[in-house]
């Protein structure tokens, strides 16, 4: 069993959490109206893709009312 200590995370980017395996993250910033796909591997992040997105007023989801 391997335990990840704080010292081993010292120089790693953990703003999206910590993962033992390489993964892809999809991150949406509602304020900047941008979607990013980010590769995360051993504490290193790399932006692979970004695109503008449409969001509701002030970044809130728009609710539809039934007629």
BELSULCOR-V878505 format. One line per field, one symbol per residue. psi: psi as a letter, one per 20 degrees, with the letter a starting at -180 (. if undefined). A space follows every 10 residues. Layout:
# BELSULCOR-V878505
psi = ???
This chain:
# BELSULCOR-V878505
psi = ppporhhiig jqokhjapph rprpppppoh gilppqpppp oljpqpphqq qqqprapkjq pppppq.
